[in-house]
């Protein structure tokens, strides 16, 4: 028989990894190569630990025959702040690509960004504006007066730059190839957004 602390750790790890799908007692027992009654005892002990702990924001729930790790109801307000704060969520690859183009080509219009990318860019631009990484820096003269976008002080702070001139230089001979500019930016900075 497996040590009960190790069993609890393994049950907890499996339930964490499967997330909302949850797992049945039988599934857990199969993966852990133990008897159903050992898993049931472990689940009962975990539920007690979570429910009695004032320092844990996690609960163990049985829903439709499966067990899941959930957050405690009293954590709702804290979780709501996370969900309501868009800066806490990771940027998509499309947003990072648009940010790269704007950083290196600013000031630039949405249409120019879309011409460089070959796809619509309205949503990534909205995301970047809402997160304070780019902003309206003026208007194009003439018909339509399209918005010009540029990076913000928040962008500089996030990457630890004094000014835009500190962006990594583009490779020699690549000045006209905007797609490679975006790739360079992705490789240099994507880690910062995904930390």
Legacy VTK file of the C-alpha trace (Angstrom):
# vtk DataFile Version 3.0
C-alpha trace
ASCII
DATASET POLYDATA
POINTS 195 float
0.000 0.000 0.000
1.161 3.507 -0.875
2.072 5.954 1.904
-1.073 8.001 2.652
0.702 11.373 2.304
2.079 10.362 -1.077
-1.349 9.100 -2.120
-2.944 12.425 -1.118
-0.298 14.340 -3.074
-0.869 12.218 -6.159
-4.659 12.548 -5.971
-4.299 16.304 -5.577
-1.888 16.538 -8.522
-4.154 14.523 -10.826
-7.237 16.546 -9.901
-5.307 19.774 -10.435
-4.153 18.709 -13.901
-7.555 17.536 -15.158
-9.241 20.733 -13.957
-12.957 21.062 -14.651
-13.250 17.561 -16.083
-12.650 16.024 -12.684
-12.025 12.324 -12.129
-14.039 9.458 -10.713
-12.834 7.258 -7.867
-12.319 4.443 -10.399
-10.211 6.633 -12.713
-8.043 7.809 -9.831
-7.605 4.253 -8.564
-6.582 3.068 -12.052
-4.009 5.819 -12.540
-2.600 5.406 -9.051
-2.754 1.592 -9.141
-4.513 1.389 -5.772
-7.871 0.137 -4.536
-11.023 2.262 -4.805
-11.377 2.318 -1.012
-7.866 3.825 -0.684
-8.822 6.608 -3.096
-12.115 7.196 -1.260
-10.246 7.487 2.057
-7.751 9.877 0.438
-10.496 12.022 -1.065
-12.255 12.201 2.284
-9.040 13.276 4.014
-8.284 15.888 1.336
-11.814 17.298 1.587
-11.454 17.609 5.357
-8.039 19.289 5.034
-9.296 21.822 2.503
-12.572 22.557 4.271
-10.996 23.016 7.701
-8.049 25.073 6.507
-8.422 28.818 6.768
-5.222 29.251 4.739
-6.450 27.360 1.672
-8.596 28.896 -1.052
-9.257 25.450 -2.532
-12.077 22.980 -1.867
-12.696 19.435 -3.065
-16.154 18.904 -4.545
-17.971 15.881 -5.889
-20.002 16.860 -8.928
-21.886 14.371 -11.117
-19.812 11.444 -9.893
-16.464 13.147 -10.401
-14.182 14.890 -7.954
-12.808 18.331 -8.755
-10.647 20.919 -7.109
-12.588 24.180 -6.933
-12.126 27.533 -5.292
-13.951 28.252 -2.074
-16.997 30.528 -2.410
-15.411 33.093 -0.107
-12.663 33.596 -2.730
-15.208 34.867 -5.307
-14.381 38.559 -4.852
-10.637 37.942 -5.199
-11.147 35.863 -8.338
-13.511 38.487 -9.764
-10.721 41.088 -9.503
-8.419 38.817 -11.497
-11.022 38.221 -14.203
-11.948 41.921 -14.362
-8.277 42.981 -14.688
-7.236 42.378 -18.303
-3.573 43.184 -17.632
-3.254 40.046 -15.557
-3.935 37.771 -18.507
-1.436 36.662 -21.109
-1.316 38.288 -24.521
-2.073 36.169 -27.560
0.516 35.626 -30.271
-1.536 37.920 -32.529
-1.413 40.716 -29.939
2.322 40.306 -29.477
2.823 40.374 -33.250
0.763 43.582 -33.543
2.690 45.083 -30.632
5.973 44.279 -32.392
4.846 45.949 -35.600
3.623 49.044 -33.771
6.793 49.252 -31.655
9.087 49.195 -34.687
6.922 51.136 -37.165
5.202 53.736 -34.975
3.281 55.849 -35.635
1.202 53.438 -37.695
-2.470 52.997 -38.554
-4.546 49.855 -38.066
-4.834 49.469 -41.854
-1.028 49.572 -42.200
-0.687 46.945 -39.457
-3.244 44.762 -41.255
-1.394 45.206 -44.568
1.830 44.013 -42.922
0.191 41.066 -41.161
-2.206 40.116 -43.922
-5.063 39.665 -41.426
-7.496 41.847 -39.504
-5.954 43.365 -36.402
-8.794 45.270 -34.755
-9.167 42.890 -31.775
-5.434 42.707 -30.927
-5.230 46.514 -31.156
-8.219 46.868 -28.793
-6.551 44.443 -26.374
-3.268 46.370 -26.449
-5.036 49.716 -25.948
-7.062 48.316 -23.016
-3.861 47.063 -21.397
-2.181 50.421 -21.813
0.641 49.143 -24.044
-0.309 51.239 -27.095
-2.268 54.447 -27.530
-3.697 56.879 -30.066
-0.812 59.242 -30.903
-2.540 61.292 -33.588
-4.474 61.177 -36.826
-3.492 60.812 -40.457
-4.188 63.913 -42.534
-6.766 63.495 -45.287
-9.871 61.406 -45.875
-10.979 59.300 -42.932
-8.296 60.677 -40.576
-7.242 57.191 -39.418
-5.861 56.812 -35.905
-2.088 56.516 -35.571
-0.885 54.112 -32.870
2.312 54.156 -30.851
3.639 52.543 -27.711
3.085 53.988 -24.232
5.183 54.698 -21.168
3.668 51.506 -19.714
5.164 49.565 -22.661
8.600 51.048 -21.903
8.257 50.325 -18.173
7.158 46.744 -18.827
10.251 46.028 -20.909
12.613 48.151 -18.812
13.382 50.565 -21.653
14.224 54.266 -21.218
12.890 55.035 -24.675
11.923 53.334 -27.914
15.491 53.679 -29.237
16.484 50.910 -26.792
14.466 48.303 -28.714
16.772 45.557 -29.984
18.213 46.453 -33.376
16.826 44.723 -36.421
19.178 42.336 -38.230
21.264 43.862 -41.031
19.566 43.841 -44.420
16.118 43.068 -42.991
14.750 46.607 -42.766
12.053 46.092 -45.403
10.810 42.753 -44.115
8.246 43.602 -41.467
7.301 39.983 -40.854
10.821 39.274 -39.641
10.649 42.387 -37.453
7.647 40.896 -35.703
9.464 37.571 -35.322
12.465 39.335 -33.782
10.237 41.120 -31.317
8.489 37.865 -30.457
11.735 36.063 -29.713
13.138 38.949 -27.658
10.069 39.779 -25.614
7.506 36.965 -25.608
9.036 35.493 -22.445
8.277 38.724 -20.584
4.554 38.477 -21.375
4.347 34.807 -20.511
6.104 34.947 -17.130
LINES 1 196
195 0 1 2 3 4 5 6 7 8 9 10 11 12 13 14 15 16 17 18 19 20 21 22 23 24 25 26 27 28 29 30 31 32 33 34 35 36 37 38 39 40 41 42 43 44 45 46 47 48 49 50 51 52 53 54 55 56 57 58 59 60 61 62 63 64 65 66 67 68 69 70 71 72 73 74 75 76 77 78 79 80 81 82 83 84 85 86 87 88 89 90 91 92 93 94 95 96 97 98 99 100 101 102 103 104 105 106 107 108 109 110 111 112 113 114 115 116 117 118 119 120 121 122 123 124 125 126 127 128 129 130 131 132 133 134 135 136 137 138 139 140 141 142 143 144 145 146 147 148 149 150 151 152 153 154 155 156 157 158 159 160 161 162 163 164 165 166 167 168 169 170 171 172 173 174 175 176 177 178 179 180 181 182 183 184 185 186 187 188 189 190 191 192 193 194
